[in-house]
Amino acid sequence: MKLNVKVLMALVALPILVSCTGHPAAGKWQLQSTETFEFNRLVINFDGRAELYKPDSDTAWFHCFWNARAADTIAMECASADETQDNELFDFKVSGKSSGQLLQANKLLARFENKILSKAQ
């Protein structure tokens, strides 16, 4: 009987442990060096928040909340730092281990690379 209880506890705990693994989009992303876009840096935290930066700014232009849309994509709802415009919706899609694309309404806004991951390759 004790074995059945342990198996049951393991089956209950497994989905909880799996759901706690980080999304591959989480991390610090920088604009690919060969590109020029409106945004140059994206910080995606594990806690569901993100910040989107414009070039030459140490202050985030957008503060976002994100949720997983797919195994390789997150959806972000972002408010501008000055709160003068309506919230904007973005998608961030991860490709491979260290590349990602920022999209808005399926339009490419920027290509990013995760510097930490790309150095380890």
C-alpha distances in whole Angstrom, upper triangle without the diagonal:
4,5,5,7,9,10,11,13,15,16,17,19,20,23,24,25,26,29,30,31,35,38,40,43,42,45,48,51,54,57,58,61,63,62,64,62,62,59,58,55,52,49,45,43,39,39,41,44,47,51,54,57,60,63,64,62,60,58,56,58,55,52,49,45,43,40,39,41,39,38,41,43,43,45,47,49,52,54,57,58,61,59,63,61,58,55,55,52,51,49,48,47,46,47,46,45,48,50,50,52,52,53,55,55,54,57,57,58,57,55,53,52,49,51,48,46,50,51,48,48
4,5,5,6,9,10,11,12,14,15,17,18,21,22,22,25,27,27,29,33,35,38,41,40,42,46,48,52,55,55,58,61,60,62,60,60,57,56,53,49,46,43,40,37,37,39,42,45,49,51,54,58,60,62,59,57,56,54,56,53,49,47,43,42,39,38,40,38,36,40,42,42,44,45,47,50,52,55,56,59,57,61,59,57,53,53,50,50,47,46,45,44,45,44,43,45,48,48,50,51,52,53,54,53,56,55,56,55,53,51,50,47,49,46,44,47,48,45,46
4,5,5,6,9,10,11,12,14,15,17,20,21,21,23,25,26,27,31,34,36,39,38,40,44,46,50,53,53,56,58,58,60,58,58,55,54,51,48,45,42,39,35,36,38,41,44,47,50,53,57,58,60,58,56,55,53,55,52,49,46,42,40,37,36,38,36,34,38,40,40,42,44,46,49,51,54,55,58,57,60,58,56,52,52,49,48,45,44,43,42,43,41,40,43,45,45,48,49,50,51,52,51,54,53,54,53,51,49,47,45,46,43,42,45,46,42,43
4,5,5,6,9,10,11,12,14,15,18,19,20,22,24,25,27,30,33,35,38,37,40,44,46,49,52,53,56,58,57,59,57,57,54,53,50,47,44,41,38,35,35,36,40,43,46,49,52,56,58,60,58,55,54,52,53,50,47,44,41,39,36,34,36,34,33,36,38,38,40,42,44,47,50,53,54,57,55,58,57,54,50,50,47,46,44,43,42,41,42,41,40,43,45,44,47,47,48,50,50,49,52,52,53,52,50,48,47,44,46,44,42,45,46,43,43
4,5,5,6,9,10,11,12,14,17,17,18,20,22,23,25,29,31,34,37,36,38,42,44,48,51,52,55,57,56,58,56,56,52,52,49,45,42,39,36,33,33,34,38,41,44,47,50,54,56,58,56,53,52,50,51,48,45,42,39,37,34,33,35,34,32,36,37,37,39,41,42,45,48,51,51,55,53,56,54,52,48,48,45,45,42,42,41,40,41,40,39,42,44,44,46,46,47,48,49,48,51,51,52,51,49,47,46,43,45,42,41,44,45,42,43
4,5,5,6,9,10,10,12,15,16,16,18,20,21,23,27,29,32,34,33,36,40,42,46,48,49,52,54,54,55,54,54,50,50,46,43,40,37,34,31,31,33,36,39,42,45,48,52,54,55,53,51,50,48,50,47,44,41,37,35,33,31,33,32,30,34,35,35,38,39,41,44,46,49,50,53,52,55,53,51,47,47,44,43,41,40,39,37,39,38,36,39,41,41,44,44,45,47,48,47,50,49,50,49,47,45,43,40,42,39,38,41,42,39,40
4,5,5,6,9,10,11,13,15,15,17,19,20,22,26,28,30,33,32,35,39,41,44,47,48,51,53,52,54,52,52,49,49,45,42,39,36,34,30,30,32,36,38,42,44,48,51,53,55,53,51,50,47,49,46,43,40,37,34,31,30,31,30,28,31,33,34,36,38,40,43,46,49,49,53,51,54,53,50,46,46,43,42,39,38,37,36,37,36,35,38,40,39,42,43,44,45,46,45,48,47,48,47,45,43,42,39,41,39,37,40,41,38,38
4,5,5,6,9,10,12,13,15,16,18,19,21,25,27,30,32,32,35,39,41,44,47,48,51,53,52,53,52,51,48,48,45,41,39,35,33,29,29,30,34,37,41,43,47,50,52,54,52,50,49,46,48,44,41,38,35,33,30,28,30,29,27,31,32,32,34,36,38,41,44,47,48,51,49,52,51,48,44,44,41,40,38,37,36,35,37,36,35,38,40,39,41,42,43,44,44,44,47,46,47,46,45,43,42,39,42,39,37,41,42,39,40
4,5,5,6,9,11,11,12,15,16,17,19,23,25,28,31,30,32,36,38,42,45,46,49,51,50,52,50,50,46,46,43,39,36,33,30,27,26,28,32,35,38,41,44,48,50,52,49,47,46,43,45,42,39,36,33,31,28,27,29,28,27,30,31,31,33,35,37,39,42,45,45,49,47,50,49,46,42,42,40,39,37,36,35,34,36,35,34,36,38,38,40,40,41,43,43,43,46,45,46,45,43,41,40,37,40,37,35,39,40,37,38
4,5,5,6,9,10,10,12,14,15,17,21,23,26,28,28,30,34,36,40,42,43,46,48,48,49,48,48,44,44,40,37,34,31,29,25,25,27,31,33,37,39,43,46,48,50,48,46,45,42,44,41,38,35,32,30,27,25,27,26,24,27,29,29,32,33,36,38,41,44,45,48,46,50,48,45,42,41,38,37,35,34,33,31,33,32,31,33,35,35,37,38,39,41,42,41,44,43,44,43,41,39,37,35,37,34,32,36,37,34,35
4,6,5,7,9,10,11,13,15,17,20,22,25,28,27,30,34,36,39,42,43,46,48,47,49,47,47,44,43,40,37,34,31,29,25,25,26,30,33,36,39,42,45,48,50,48,46,45,42,43,40,37,34,31,29,25,24,25,24,22,26,28,28,30,32,34,37,40,43,44,47,46,48,47,44,40,40,37,36,33,32,31,30,32,31,30,33,35,34,36,37,38,39,39,39,42,41,42,41,40,38,37,35,37,35,33,36,37,35,35
4,6,7,7,9,11,12,14,16,20,22,25,27,26,29,33,35,39,41,42,46,48,46,48,46,45,42,42,39,35,33,29,27,23,23,24,28,31,35,37,41,44,46,48,46,44,43,40,41,38,35,32,29,27,24,22,24,23,22,26,27,27,28,30,32,35,37,41,42,45,43,46,44,41,38,38,35,34,32,31,31,30,32,31,31,33,35,34,36,36,37,38,38,38,41,41,41,41,39,38,37,34,37,34,33,36,38,35,36
4,6,5,6,9,10,11,13,17,19,22,25,24,26,30,32,36,39,40,43,45,44,46,44,43,40,40,36,33,30,27,24,21,21,22,26,29,32,35,38,42,44,46,43,41,40,38,39,36,33,30,27,25,22,21,23,23,21,24,26,25,27,29,31,33,36,39,40,43,41,45,43,40,37,37,34,33,31,30,29,28,30,29,28,31,32,32,34,34,35,37,38,37,40,39,40,39,37,35,34,32,34,31,30,33,35,32,33
4,5,5,6,9,10,12,15,17,20,23,22,25,29,31,34,37,37,41,43,42,44,42,42,39,38,35,32,29,26,24,20,21,22,25,28,31,34,37,40,43,44,43,40,39,37,39,35,33,30,27,24,21,19,22,20,18,22,23,23,26,28,30,33,35,38,39,43,41,44,42,40,36,36,33,31,29,28,27,26,27,26,25,28,30,29,32,32,33,35,36,35,38,37,38,37,35,33,32,29,32,29,27,31,32,30,30
4,5,5,6,9,10,14,15,18,21,20,23,27,29,33,35,36,39,41,40,41,39,39,36,36,33,29,27,24,22,18,18,19,23,25,29,31,35,38,40,43,41,39,37,35,36,33,30,27,24,21,18,16,18,17,16,19,20,20,22,25,27,30,32,36,37,40,38,41,39,37,33,32,29,28,26,25,24,23,25,25,24,27,28,27,29,30,30,32,32,32,35,34,35,34,33,31,30,28,31,29,27,30,32,30,30
4,6,5,6,9,13,15,18,20,19,22,26,28,32,34,35,39,41,40,41,39,38,35,35,32,28,25,22,20,16,16,17,21,23,27,30,33,37,39,41,39,37,35,33,34,31,28,25,22,20,17,16,19,18,17,20,21,20,22,24,26,28,31,34,35,38,36,39,38,35,32,31,29,28,26,25,24,24,26,26,25,27,28,27,29,29,30,32,33,32,35,34,35,34,33,31,30,27,30,28,26,30,31,29,30
4,5,5,7,11,13,16,19,18,20,24,26,30,33,34,37,39,38,40,38,38,34,34,30,27,24,21,19,15,16,17,21,23,27,29,32,36,38,40,38,35,35,32,34,31,28,26,22,20,18,17,19,18,16,19,20,20,23,24,26,29,31,34,35,38,37,40,39,36,33,32,29,28,26,24,24,22,25,24,22,24,26,26,28,29,30,32,33,33,35,34,34,33,32,29,28,25,28,25,24,27,28,26,27
4,5,6,9,11,14,16,16,19,23,24,28,31,31,35,37,36,37,36,36,33,32,29,26,23,20,18,14,16,17,20,22,26,28,31,34,36,39,37,35,34,31,33,30,27,24,21,19,16,14,16,15,13,16,17,18,20,22,25,27,30,33,34,38,36,39,37,35,31,30,27,26,23,22,21,20,21,21,20,22,24,23,25,26,27,29,30,30,32,31,32,31,29,27,26,23,26,24,22,25,27,25,25
4,6,8,10,13,15,14,18,21,23,27,29,30,34,36,35,36,34,33,30,30,27,23,21,18,16,12,13,14,17,19,23,25,29,32,34,37,35,33,32,29,30,27,24,21,18,16,13,11,14,13,12,15,16,15,17,19,22,24,27,30,31,34,33,36,34,32,28,27,24,23,21,20,19,19,21,21,20,22,23,22,24,24,25,27,28,27,30,29,30,29,28,26,25,23,26,24,22,25,27,26,26
4,6,9,12,14,13,16,19,21,25,28,29,33,35,34,35,33,33,29,29,25,22,19,16,14,10,11,12,16,18,21,24,27,31,33,35,33,30,29,27,29,26,23,20,17,15,13,12,16,15,13,16,17,16,18,19,22,24,26,29,30,33,32,35,34,31,28,27,25,23,21,20,20,19,21,21,19,21,23,22,24,24,26,27,29,28,31,30,29,28,27,25,24,21,24,21,20,24,25,24,25
4,7,9,12,11,13,17,19,23,25,27,30,32,31,33,31,31,28,27,24,20,18,15,13,9,11,13,16,17,21,23,26,29,31,33,31,29,29,26,28,25,23,20,18,15,14,12,15,14,11,13,15,15,18,19,22,24,27,29,30,33,32,35,34,32,28,27,24,23,20,18,18,16,18,18,16,18,19,19,22,22,24,26,28,27,29,28,28,26,25,22,21,18,21,18,17,20,22,20,21
4,6,8,7,10,13,15,19,22,23,26,29,28,29,27,27,24,23,20,17,14,11,10,6,9,10,13,14,17,19,22,26,27,29,28,26,25,23,25,22,20,17,15,13,12,10,14,13,10,11,12,12,15,16,19,21,24,26,26,30,29,32,31,29,25,24,22,19,17,15,15,13,16,15,13,15,16,16,18,19,21,23,25,24,26,24,24,23,21,19,18,15,17,15,14,18,20,18,19
4,5,6,9,13,14,17,20,21,24,26,25,26,25,25,22,21,18,15,13,10,10,8,10,10,12,13,16,18,21,24,26,28,26,25,24,22,23,20,19,16,14,11,9,7,10,9,7,8,9,9,12,13,17,19,22,24,25,29,28,31,29,27,23,21,19,16,14,11,11,10,13,13,12,13,14,13,15,16,18,20,22,21,22,21,21,20,18,16,15,13,17,15,14,17,19,18,19
4,5,8,11,11,15,17,18,21,23,22,24,23,23,20,19,16,14,12,10,11,10,13,13,14,14,16,17,20,23,24,27,25,24,24,21,23,21,20,17,16,13,12,10,12,11,8,7,9,9,13,15,18,20,23,25,26,29,29,31,29,28,24,22,19,16,14,11,9,7,9,9,8,9,10,10,13,14,16,19,21,20,21,19,19,18,16,13,12,10,14,13,11,13,16,15,15
4,6,9,9,12,14,16,19,21,20,21,19,20,17,16,13,10,9,7,9,9,12,11,12,10,13,13,16,19,21,23,22,21,21,18,19,17,16,14,13,10,10,9,11,11,9,7,7,7,10,11,15,16,19,21,22,26,25,28,26,24,21,19,16,13,11,7,7,6,9,11,10,9,9,8,10,11,13,16,18,17,18,16,16,14,13,11,11,9,13,13,11,14,17,17,17
4,7,9,13,15,17,20,23,21,22,21,21,17,16,13,10,8,5,6,6,9,9,10,9,11,13,16,19,21,23,21,20,19,17,18,16,15,13,12,10,11,10,13,13,12,11,10,9,12,12,15,16,19,20,21,25,25,27,26,25,21,19,17,15,13,10,11,10,13,14,12,11,12,11,13,13,16,18,21,20,21,19,18,17,15,13,12,10,12,12,11,14,16,16,18
4,6,10,13,15,18,21,20,21,20,20,16,14,11,8,6,5,6,8,11,12,11,9,11,12,14,17,18,20,19,17,17,15,18,16,15,14,14,13,14,14,17,17,15,13,13,12,15,14,17,17,20,21,21,24,25,28,26,26,22,21,19,16,15,12,13,11,14,14,11,10,11,11,14,14,17,20,23,22,22,20,18,16,15,11,10,7,9,8,9,12,14,14,16
4,7,10,13,15,18,17,18,17,17,13,11,8,6,5,6,8,11,14,14,12,10,10,10,11,14,15,17,15,14,15,13,15,15,14,14,15,15,17,17,19,19,18,16,15,14,16,15,18,17,19,19,19,23,24,26,25,25,22,21,19,17,16,13,14,12,15,15,13,10,11,11,13,13,17,19,23,22,22,19,17,14,13,10,9,6,7,8,10,12,13,14,16
4,7,9,12,14,14,15,14,14,11,8,6,5,6,8,11,14,16,16,14,11,10,10,10,13,13,15,15,14,15,13,15,15,15,15,16,15,17,17,19,19,18,15,14,14,16,15,18,17,19,19,19,23,24,26,25,24,22,19,18,15,14,11,12,11,13,14,12,9,9,8,10,10,14,17,20,19,19,16,14,11,9,6,5,5,7,9,10,11,13,15,16
4,6,8,11,11,12,11,12,9,6,5,6,9,11,14,17,20,19,17,13,12,10,10,11,10,13,13,13,15,13,15,15,16,17,19,18,20,20,22,22,21,18,17,17,18,17,20,18,20,19,20,23,24,26,25,25,23,20,20,16,16,13,14,13,14,15,14,10,10,10,11,11,15,18,21,20,19,15,13,10,8,5,6,6,7,10,12,11,13,16,17
4,6,8,7,8,8,10,8,5,6,8,11,14,17,20,22,21,19,16,14,11,10,10,9,12,14,15,16,15,15,16,18,18,20,20,22,22,22,22,22,18,18,18,19,18,20,19,21,20,20,23,24,26,24,25,23,20,19,16,16,13,14,13,14,16,15,12,10,9,10,10,13,16,20,18,16,13,11,7,6,4,6,9,10,13,14,13,15,18,18
4,6,6,8,10,12,11,8,10,12,14,17,20,22,25,24,22,19,17,15,14,14,13,15,17,18,20,18,19,20,21,21,23,22,24,23,24,23,22,19,19,19,21,20,23,22,24,23,24,27,28,29,28,28,26,23,22,18,17,15,15,14,13,14,14,11,9,10,10,12,15,18,21,19,17,13,12,8,6,5,6,9,9,13,14,11,14,17,16
4,6,8,11,13,12,10,11,14,17,19,23,25,28,27,25,21,20,17,15,15,12,15,17,18,20,20,20,22,24,24,26,25,27,27,27,27,26,22,22,23,24,24,26,25,27,25,25,28,30,31,29,30,28,25,25,22,21,18,18,17,17,18,17,14,12,13,14,15,18,21,24,22,20,16,15,11,9,9,9,12,11,15,16,13,14,18,18
4,7,10,14,13,11,14,17,20,22,25,28,30,29,27,24,22,19,18,16,14,17,19,21,23,22,22,23,26,26,28,27,29,28,28,28,27,23,23,24,25,25,27,26,28,26,27,30,31,31,30,31,29,26,25,22,21,19,19,18,17,18,19,15,13,14,14,16,18,21,23,21,19,15,14,11,10,10,11,14,14,18,18,15,17,21,20
4,6,10,10,9,12,15,18,20,24,26,29,27,25,21,20,16,15,13,12,15,17,19,21,20,19,20,23,23,26,25,27,26,26,26,26,22,21,22,23,22,24,23,25,23,24,26,28,28,26,27,26,23,22,19,19,17,17,17,17,19,19,16,13,13,12,13,15,17,20,18,15,12,11,8,7,9,11,14,15,19,19,17,19,22,21
4,7,8,8,12,14,18,21,24,27,29,27,25,21,19,15,13,11,10,13,15,18,19,18,17,18,21,22,25,24,27,27,27,27,27,24,22,23,23,22,23,21,23,21,22,24,25,25,24,25,24,21,21,18,19,17,18,19,19,21,22,18,16,15,13,13,15,17,19,18,15,12,10,8,9,11,13,17,17,21,22,20,22,25,25
4,6,7,10,12,16,18,22,25,27,24,22,18,16,12,11,9,9,12,14,17,17,16,14,15,18,19,22,21,24,24,24,25,26,22,20,20,20,18,20,18,19,17,19,21,22,22,20,21,20,17,17,15,16,15,16,18,18,21,22,18,15,14,11,10,12,13,16,16,12,10,7,6,8,10,14,16,18,21,22,21,23,26,26
4,7,10,12,15,18,21,24,25,23,20,17,14,10,9,6,7,11,12,15,14,13,11,12,16,17,20,20,23,24,24,25,26,23,21,20,19,17,17,15,16,14,15,17,18,18,17,18,17,15,15,14,15,15,17,19,20,23,23,20,18,15,13,11,12,12,16,16,13,11,7,7,11,12,15,18,19,22,23,23,25,28,28
4,6,8,12,14,17,21,22,20,17,13,11,7,6,4,6,10,10,12,12,10,9,10,13,14,17,17,20,21,22,23,24,21,18,17,17,15,16,13,15,13,14,16,18,18,17,18,16,14,15,12,14,13,15,17,18,21,21,18,15,13,11,9,11,12,16,16,14,11,8,7,9,10,13,15,16,19,20,20,22,25,25
4,7,10,13,17,20,22,20,18,14,11,8,6,6,5,9,9,11,12,11,11,12,15,16,19,19,21,22,23,24,24,20,19,18,18,16,18,16,17,16,16,19,20,21,20,21,20,17,17,15,15,14,16,16,18,20,19,15,14,12,12,10,13,15,19,19,16,13,10,8,9,8,10,12,13,16,17,17,19,22,22
4,7,10,13,17,18,17,14,11,8,6,5,7,8,10,10,10,11,9,10,11,12,13,16,16,19,20,21,22,22,19,17,16,17,15,17,15,16,15,15,18,20,21,21,21,19,17,17,14,15,12,15,15,17,19,17,14,13,11,12,10,14,16,20,19,18,15,12,9,10,8,9,10,11,13,15,16,17,20,21
4,6,10,13,15,13,11,7,6,5,6,9,11,13,12,12,12,9,10,10,10,10,13,12,15,16,18,19,19,16,14,13,13,11,14,12,14,14,14,18,19,21,20,20,17,15,14,12,12,10,12,13,15,17,16,13,12,10,11,9,13,14,18,18,17,15,12,10,10,8,10,10,12,13,15,16,18,20,21
4,6,10,12,11,9,5,5,7,8,12,14,15,14,12,12,9,12,11,10,10,11,11,14,15,18,19,18,16,15,13,14,12,14,13,15,15,15,19,19,22,21,21,18,17,16,14,14,11,14,14,17,18,16,14,14,12,13,12,15,17,20,21,20,18,16,14,14,11,11,10,12,12,14,16,17,19,21
4,7,9,8,6,4,7,9,12,15,17,19,17,16,15,12,14,12,10,9,9,8,11,12,14,16,15,13,12,10,11,10,12,12,15,16,16,20,20,23,22,21,17,16,15,13,12,10,12,12,15,17,15,14,14,12,13,12,15,17,20,20,20,18,16,15,15,12,13,11,13,13,14,17,19,19,21
4,5,6,5,6,9,12,14,18,20,21,19,17,16,14,16,14,11,10,10,9,11,12,16,17,16,15,14,12,13,12,14,14,16,18,18,21,21,24,24,23,19,18,17,16,15,13,15,15,18,19,17,16,17,15,17,16,18,20,23,23,23,22,20,19,18,16,16,13,15,14,15,18,20,20,22
4,6,7,9,12,15,18,22,24,25,23,21,20,17,19,17,14,12,11,10,10,11,15,15,14,14,14,12,14,13,15,16,19,21,21,24,24,27,26,25,21,20,19,17,16,14,16,15,18,19,17,17,18,16,18,18,20,22,24,24,25,24,23,21,21,18,17,15,17,16,16,19,21,20,22
4,6,9,12,15,19,22,25,26,23,21,20,17,19,16,13,11,9,9,10,12,15,17,17,17,16,13,14,13,14,15,17,19,19,23,22,26,25,23,20,20,18,17,17,16,18,18,21,22,20,20,21,19,20,19,21,22,24,25,26,25,24,23,23,21,21,18,20,19,20,23,24,24,26
4,7,11,14,17,21,23,25,22,21,19,16,17,14,11,8,6,5,6,9,12,15,15,15,13,10,10,9,11,12,14,17,18,21,20,23,22,20,16,16,15,14,14,13,15,16,20,21,20,20,20,17,18,17,18,19,21,22,23,22,21,21,21,19,20,18,21,20,20,23,25,25,27
4,7,10,14,17,20,22,19,17,15,12,14,11,7,6,5,6,9,12,15,17,17,17,15,11,11,9,10,9,11,14,14,18,17,20,19,18,14,14,14,13,14,13,16,17,21,22,21,20,20,17,18,15,17,18,20,21,22,21,19,19,20,18,19,17,20,19,20,23,25,25,27
4,7,10,14,17,18,16,14,13,9,11,8,6,5,6,7,10,13,15,17,18,16,14,11,11,8,9,8,11,12,12,16,16,19,18,17,14,13,12,11,12,11,14,15,19,20,19,17,17,15,15,13,15,16,19,19,20,18,16,16,16,14,16,15,17,17,18,21,22,23,25
4,7,10,13,15,12,11,9,6,7,6,5,6,9,10,14,16,18,20,21,19,16,13,13,10,11,8,10,10,10,14,14,17,16,16,13,13,13,12,13,12,16,17,20,22,21,18,18,15,15,12,15,15,19,20,19,18,15,14,16,14,15,15,17,17,19,21,22,24,26
4,7,10,12,10,10,9,6,6,5,7,8,11,12,15,17,19,20,21,19,16,14,13,10,11,9,10,9,10,13,14,16,15,16,13,12,12,11,12,11,15,16,19,21,20,18,16,14,13,10,13,13,17,18,17,15,12,11,13,12,14,14,16,18,19,20,22,24,25
4,7,9,7,7,7,5,5,7,9,11,15,16,19,21,22,24,24,22,19,17,17,14,15,12,12,11,10,13,15,17,16,17,16,14,15,14,15,14,17,18,21,23,22,19,17,15,15,12,15,15,19,20,18,16,13,12,13,12,14,15,16,18,20,21,22,25,26
4,7,6,8,8,7,6,9,12,14,18,19,22,24,25,26,27,24,22,20,19,17,17,14,14,12,11,14,16,16,16,18,17,15,17,15,17,16,19,20,22,25,24,20,19,17,15,13,15,16,19,20,18,16,12,11,13,13,16,17,18,20,22,22,24,26,27
4,6,9,10,10,10,13,16,18,21,22,25,26,27,29,29,26,24,23,22,20,21,18,18,15,15,17,19,20,20,22,20,19,20,18,20,18,21,21,23,25,24,21,19,18,17,15,18,19,22,22,20,17,14,12,14,13,15,17,17,20,22,21,22,26,27
4,7,9,11,11,14,17,20,23,24,28,29,30,32,32,29,27,26,25,23,23,20,20,17,15,17,20,21,21,23,23,21,23,21,23,22,24,25,26,28,27,23,22,21,20,19,21,22,26,26,23,21,17,16,17,16,18,19,18,21,24,23,24,27,28
4,5,7,8,12,14,17,20,22,26,27,29,30,31,28,26,24,24,21,21,17,17,14,12,14,17,18,19,21,20,20,21,20,22,21,24,24,26,28,27,23,22,21,20,18,21,21,25,26,24,21,18,16,18,17,19,19,19,21,24,24,24,27,29
4,7,9,12,13,16,19,21,25,27,28,30,30,28,26,24,23,20,21,17,17,15,12,15,18,19,20,22,21,21,22,21,22,21,24,24,26,28,26,23,22,21,21,19,22,23,27,27,26,23,20,18,19,17,19,18,18,19,22,23,23,26,28
4,6,9,10,13,17,19,23,25,27,29,29,27,25,22,22,18,18,15,13,11,9,11,14,16,17,19,18,18,20,19,21,20,23,24,27,29,27,24,23,22,21,19,21,21,25,26,25,23,19,18,20,18,20,20,20,21,24,25,26,28,30
4,6,7,10,13,15,19,21,23,25,26,24,21,19,18,14,14,11,10,9,7,10,12,15,15,16,15,14,16,15,17,17,20,21,24,26,25,22,21,19,18,16,18,18,21,23,21,20,16,16,18,16,18,18,19,20,22,24,25,27,29
4,7,10,14,16,19,22,23,25,26,24,21,19,17,14,13,9,8,6,5,8,10,12,12,13,12,12,14,14,16,16,20,22,24,27,26,23,22,19,18,15,16,16,19,21,19,18,15,15,17,17,19,20,21,23,25,25,27,29,31
4,6,10,12,16,18,20,22,24,22,19,16,14,10,9,6,5,4,6,9,9,11,11,11,9,9,11,11,14,14,18,20,23,25,25,22,21,18,17,13,14,14,17,19,18,17,14,15,17,16,19,19,21,23,24,25,27,29,30
4,7,10,14,17,19,21,23,21,18,15,13,9,8,5,5,6,7,10,10,13,13,12,10,10,11,12,14,14,18,20,23,26,25,23,21,19,18,15,16,16,19,20,20,19,17,17,19,18,20,19,21,22,24,25,27,29,30
4,6,10,13,15,18,19,18,15,11,10,6,5,4,6,9,10,13,12,15,14,12,9,9,9,9,11,12,16,17,21,23,23,21,20,17,16,13,14,14,16,18,19,18,16,17,18,17,19,19,21,22,23,25,27,28,29
4,7,11,13,16,17,17,14,10,8,6,5,6,9,12,13,16,15,18,16,14,11,11,10,10,11,12,15,17,21,23,23,22,21,18,17,15,15,15,17,19,20,20,18,19,20,19,20,20,22,23,23,25,28,28,29
4,7,9,12,13,13,10,6,5,4,6,9,12,15,16,20,18,21,19,16,13,12,10,9,9,10,12,14,18,20,20,19,18,15,15,13,14,14,16,17,18,18,17,18,18,17,19,18,21,21,21,23,26,26,27
4,6,9,11,11,9,6,6,7,9,12,15,18,20,23,21,24,22,19,15,14,12,11,10,10,12,14,17,19,19,19,19,16,16,15,15,15,17,17,19,19,19,19,20,19,20,19,22,22,22,24,27,27,27
4,6,7,8,6,4,6,9,12,15,18,21,23,26,25,27,24,22,18,17,13,12,10,10,10,12,15,17,17,18,17,14,15,14,15,16,17,17,19,19,19,19,19,18,19,18,22,21,20,23,26,25,25
4,7,8,5,5,6,10,12,16,19,22,24,27,25,27,24,22,18,16,13,11,9,9,9,12,14,17,18,19,17,15,14,14,13,14,14,14,17,17,18,19,19,19,20,20,23,24,22,24,27,27,27
4,5,5,7,9,13,16,19,22,25,27,30,29,31,28,25,22,19,16,14,11,10,9,10,12,14,16,17,16,14,14,15,14,16,16,15,18,18,19,19,19,18,19,19,23,23,21,22,26,25,24
4,6,8,12,15,18,21,24,27,29,32,31,33,30,28,24,22,19,16,13,11,9,9,11,12,13,15,14,13,14,16,16,18,19,17,20,19,21,20,19,18,18,17,21,20,18,20,23,22,21
4,7,11,13,17,19,23,25,27,30,29,31,29,27,23,20,17,14,10,8,6,5,7,9,10,12,11,9,11,12,13,16,17,15,17,16,17,16,15,14,14,14,18,18,16,17,21,20,19
4,7,10,13,16,20,22,24,27,26,28,25,23,19,17,13,10,7,6,4,6,9,12,13,13,12,9,9,10,10,13,14,12,15,14,15,15,14,14,15,15,19,19,17,19,22,22,22
4,6,10,13,16,19,21,24,23,25,22,20,16,14,11,8,6,5,7,9,12,15,15,15,14,11,11,10,10,12,13,13,15,15,15,15,15,14,16,15,19,20,18,20,23,24,24
4,7,10,14,16,19,22,20,22,19,16,13,11,7,6,5,7,9,12,15,18,19,18,17,13,12,10,10,10,11,12,14,14,14,15,16,16,18,18,22,22,22,23,26,27,27
4,6,10,13,15,18,16,18,16,14,10,8,6,5,6,8,11,14,17,20,20,19,17,14,13,10,10,10,12,13,15,15,14,15,16,16,18,18,21,22,22,24,27,27,28
4,7,10,13,15,13,15,13,10,6,6,5,7,9,11,15,17,21,24,24,23,21,17,16,13,12,11,13,15,16,16,15,17,19,19,21,21,24,25,25,27,30,31,31
4,7,9,12,10,12,10,9,5,5,6,8,11,12,16,19,22,25,25,23,21,18,16,13,13,11,14,16,16,17,15,16,18,18,21,21,23,25,25,27,29,31,32
4,6,8,6,9,8,7,5,7,9,11,14,16,20,22,26,28,28,26,24,21,19,16,16,14,17,19,19,19,17,18,21,21,23,23,26,27,28,30,32,33,34
4,5,5,7,7,8,7,8,11,13,16,17,21,23,27,29,29,27,25,22,20,16,17,15,18,20,19,19,16,18,21,20,23,24,25,27,28,30,32,34,35
4,5,8,9,11,11,12,15,16,19,20,23,25,28,31,30,27,26,23,22,19,20,18,21,24,22,22,19,19,22,21,24,24,25,27,29,30,31,33,35
4,5,8,11,11,13,17,18,22,23,26,28,32,34,34,31,29,27,25,21,22,20,23,25,24,24,21,22,25,25,27,27,29,30,32,33,35,37,39
4,6,8,8,11,15,17,20,22,26,28,31,34,34,31,30,27,25,21,21,19,21,24,23,24,21,22,25,25,28,28,30,32,33,34,36,38,39
4,7,9,12,15,18,22,23,27,30,33,36,36,33,31,28,26,22,22,19,21,24,23,24,21,23,26,27,30,30,32,34,35,36,38,40,41
4,7,8,12,15,19,21,24,27,30,34,34,31,29,26,23,19,19,16,17,21,20,21,18,21,24,25,28,29,31,33,34,35,37,39,40
4,6,10,13,17,19,23,26,29,32,33,31,29,25,22,19,17,14,15,19,19,20,18,21,24,25,28,29,31,33,34,35,37,39,40
4,7,10,14,16,20,23,26,29,29,28,26,22,20,16,15,12,14,17,17,18,16,19,22,22,25,26,28,30,30,32,34,36,36
4,7,10,13,17,20,23,26,27,25,22,19,16,13,11,9,10,13,13,15,13,15,18,19,22,23,26,28,28,29,32,33,34
4,7,10,13,17,20,23,24,23,20,16,14,11,9,7,8,11,12,13,12,14,17,18,21,22,25,26,26,27,30,32,32
4,7,10,13,16,20,20,19,16,13,10,7,6,5,7,9,10,10,9,11,13,14,17,18,21,23,23,24,27,28,28
4,6,10,13,16,17,16,14,10,8,6,5,6,8,8,10,10,10,11,12,13,15,16,20,21,21,22,25,26,26
4,7,10,13,14,13,10,7,6,5,6,9,11,10,11,10,10,10,10,10,12,13,16,18,17,18,21,22,22
4,7,10,11,11,9,5,5,7,8,11,13,11,12,10,12,11,10,10,11,12,16,17,16,16,20,21,20
4,6,8,8,6,4,7,9,11,15,16,14,15,13,14,12,10,9,9,10,13,14,12,13,17,17,16
4,6,7,5,5,8,11,13,17,18,15,16,14,15,13,10,10,10,11,14,15,12,12,16,16,15
4,6,6,8,11,15,17,20,22,19,20,17,19,16,13,12,10,11,13,14,10,10,14,14,12
4,6,9,12,16,18,22,24,21,22,19,20,17,14,12,9,8,10,10,7,8,11,10,9
4,7,11,13,17,20,23,20,20,17,17,14,11,8,5,5,7,8,6,6,9,10,9
4,7,10,13,17,19,17,17,13,14,11,7,6,4,6,9,11,9,9,12,14,12
4,7,10,13,16,14,14,11,11,8,6,5,6,8,11,13,12,12,16,17,16
4,6,10,12,10,10,7,8,6,5,6,9,11,14,17,16,15,19,20,20
4,7,10,9,8,6,5,5,6,8,11,13,16,18,18,18,21,23,23
4,6,5,5,5,5,7,9,11,14,17,20,22,21,21,25,26,26
4,5,5,7,7,10,12,14,18,20,23,25,25,25,28,30,29
4,5,9,10,13,15,18,21,23,26,28,27,28,31,33,32
4,6,9,12,13,16,19,21,25,27,26,26,29,30,29
4,6,9,12,15,18,21,24,26,25,25,28,30,29
4,6,8,11,14,17,20,23,22,22,25,27,26
4,7,10,14,16,19,22,22,21,24,26,26
4,6,10,13,15,18,18,18,21,23,22
4,7,10,13,16,15,14,17,20,19
4,7,9,12,12,11,14,16,16
4,6,9,8,8,11,13,13
4,6,6,6,9,10,11
4,6,5,6,9,10
4,6,6,7,9
4,5,5,7
4,5,5
4,6
4
